[in-house]
Amino acid sequence: MSRSDHQLRSAQKLQRNHARLFVSQVRRKTGLTVDDFAARFRADPRRLQAWEAGTEIPPSHALAYLKVIAKNAKAVEEALG
């Protein structure tokens, strides 16, 4: 493996770990289980589990949505009706 390949893999691993921690932190801040969080915020529970496990990296739009939930979950709930 070349040095640049190694650096890319390291960067991806870091990104995956950061995303994993962020998703978990946002969900736990709400006090909800994965299934309850998914139902309340209209998300796929399997995808949330994959993000929290670090087996998938959330796309940028999902990270943006999670940031909004982290800032004001109540407003998101109201907007979703």
C-alpha positions as CSV (number, residue, x, y, z in Angstrom):
1,M,0.0,0.0,0.0
2,S,1.4,3.4,-1.0
3,R,1.8,6.2,1.5
4,S,-1.1,8.2,-0.1
5,D,-3.4,5.1,0.1
6,H,-2.5,4.7,3.7
7,Q,-3.2,8.4,4.4
8,L,-6.6,8.2,2.6
9,R,-7.6,5.1,4.6
10,S,-6.5,6.8,7.8
11,A,-8.6,9.9,6.9
12,Q,-11.6,7.7,6.1
13,K,-11.2,5.9,9.4
14,L,-11.0,9.1,11.3
15,Q,-14.1,10.5,9.4
16,R,-16.1,7.3,10.1
17,N,-15.1,7.4,13.8
18,H,-16.0,11.1,14.2
19,A,-19.4,10.6,12.5
20,R,-20.1,7.5,14.6
21,L,-19.5,9.4,17.8
22,F,-21.5,12.4,16.6
23,V,-24.6,10.4,15.6
24,S,-24.5,8.5,18.8
25,Q,-24.1,11.7,20.8
26,V,-27.1,13.4,19.1
27,R,-29.4,10.4,19.6
28,R,-28.4,9.9,23.3
29,K,-28.9,13.6,24.0
30,T,-32.6,13.1,23.1
31,G,-32.7,10.1,25.5
32,L,-34.3,8.0,22.8
33,T,-33.5,4.4,21.6
34,V,-32.4,4.0,18.0
35,D,-35.9,2.8,17.0
36,D,-37.6,5.7,18.9
37,F,-35.2,8.3,17.4
38,A,-35.8,6.9,13.9
39,A,-39.6,7.0,14.3
40,R,-39.6,10.5,15.8
41,F,-37.3,12.0,13.2
42,R,-38.3,9.9,10.3
43,A,-35.1,8.1,9.8
44,D,-34.1,4.5,8.9
45,P,-33.2,2.7,12.1
46,R,-30.9,0.3,10.3
47,R,-29.0,3.2,8.8
48,L,-28.7,4.9,12.2
49,Q,-27.4,1.7,13.7
50,A,-24.8,1.4,10.8
51,W,-23.7,5.0,11.4
52,E,-23.4,4.5,15.1
53,A,-21.5,1.2,14.6
54,G,-19.1,3.0,12.1
55,T,-19.9,0.6,9.3
56,E,-21.3,3.4,7.2
57,I,-20.5,7.1,7.0
58,P,-23.6,9.4,7.0
59,P,-23.9,11.6,3.9
60,S,-23.5,15.3,4.4
61,H,-27.3,16.0,4.2
62,A,-27.9,13.5,7.1
63,L,-25.1,15.1,9.2
64,A,-26.7,18.5,8.6
65,Y,-30.1,17.2,9.7
66,L,-28.5,15.7,12.8
67,K,-26.9,19.0,13.6
68,V,-30.4,20.7,13.4
69,I,-31.8,18.0,15.7
70,A,-28.9,18.5,18.1
71,K,-29.6,22.3,18.2
72,N,-33.3,22.2,18.5
73,A,-35.0,18.7,18.5
74,K,-38.3,20.2,19.6
75,A,-38.4,22.5,16.5
76,V,-37.7,19.6,14.2
77,E,-40.5,17.6,15.9
78,E,-42.9,20.4,15.5
79,A,-41.9,20.9,11.9
80,L,-42.5,17.2,11.2
81,G,-46.0,17.5,12.7
